[in-house]
Amino acid sequence: MTKIVRKKLANQTVALVIEGPMGNGQGSGILVSLEGLGLKEGATVPRAQGPEMVLTNNDVLIVTCEHCIPRGARAMPVELPSGHRFMADALVVDGRADVALMKIRDYSWDSKNGYANKHDLSPVKVGKSSKIEQGANVLAVGAPLMAEYRFSMTEGIISKEKAYNSLSILPTFLISAQINPGNSGGLLATADTHEWIGMNSSGLFGAGGGNRGLNHAIRADEIRFWIHRMIFKKHVVRDGITSVVFMNITPPIRGKLGLETNRGAFISGLAQDDPGIGTALKRTDVVLQVRIKRDGKTFKTIDVESPHDCIYALQLAAGQEVEMDVWRQKSMETVSFTVPMELMPFSNQASFDPFGMEVQTYRKDKGVQVTNIHPQCPLYPYIQRYDVITGVEDPADSTNFLPVTDYASFYRLANAHGTNLFLVETDDQDSLLPLERIQGGGQQHITTVAGIEFAPDIYDESITDEPGLYLSHLLHMK
């Protein structure tokens, strides 16, 4: 690789290094043009305050990971390879997808002159991540660890074409190129054509701190679609299915259901009154394939290898009709239903309190969901990300809870009464979605009514060796 190519790839990356109100933001970003994202000039993005922002072909945009942006930040400085710093505004942010789009203020491309730039920057050349095969050589560029390592690169191969990590519901490439802290949000490019095919996300480290060669990069095609949809809908899009519980196929479950392989997503529990699925799905179904329809025609087919595939497919299909091939009572069936769509505020526009807990309205009149919580928050040991707060203690009657309908009512009630006693709908490894009463350093279960039915003959720790499977990223809730 020539020095010119190395410099060009580095000049398609920025460093995100700032002090935020709840801690440090550290990471990288990928420089893109509006055209590179497949968007047209004149697209608009809502802002928390003031008129919508109108995007132009000259805007210098940054694609990065949501977890690189400090909690609650709507703007932050970014550093160019030249050392110059500029402010960048967060435009659209989705915490569950771990995707964000930013725009550098008072800085532009010369789109009529090949995107020339006074600091030798250039937008990435967009490749097709769907065409990339296992074994392809790749380069990972970013700003890892300390300042002197910024805009460095590592090389490796595509170890697996589709994987998932705990930070995003979107499919990733598993790569051998090392991803160290600070590399997140950086450029993954093909080694031969130097095209953008992914965004560095996370790496797996051993007990001694060394990278173990199992690193994830979110696929560029997925990122572009997610950004498109957020800009078009002016919201984060979620499916409206509130309480379907998926788990992996374990050998005992496989034998009991008469399955030939361990692939698929087993439905171990669901709410019978969930409006999102009606009567289409049943407990003990195994979802094997999802086909998303548009205008009656299949435009995307997703083979379900694990619960992650099913969760991703439902998020992708929000507002669309789907057909599912399910294994039911030892035979194959096909079910159809329309996946409901819910629109939620961008993660950086969700309400964020000074104690370090970020919440957003869960469902109409159904409480608020914790989208982020900082370790210094007093409730951090008791409340987790994705928990739903449905009530605040009534100071006049300690046995009564005042209902929380949205994040405005939550903060109004909590601040007015100075209480940290909440009614919380949460998930843990012992009981799914219990209602908990939390006060000070104590934790007391009130009841476990969540309207969810389980398959007791299947979900039994004596036959499943995964008692801790109900982690928040496998639990299907918004």
Order of alpha helices (4+ residues) and beta strands (2+ residues): alpha-beta-beta-beta-beta-beta-beta-beta-beta-beta-beta-beta-beta-beta-beta-alpha-beta-beta-alpha-beta-beta-beta-alpha-beta-beta-beta-beta-beta-beta-beta-beta-alpha-beta-beta-beta-beta-beta
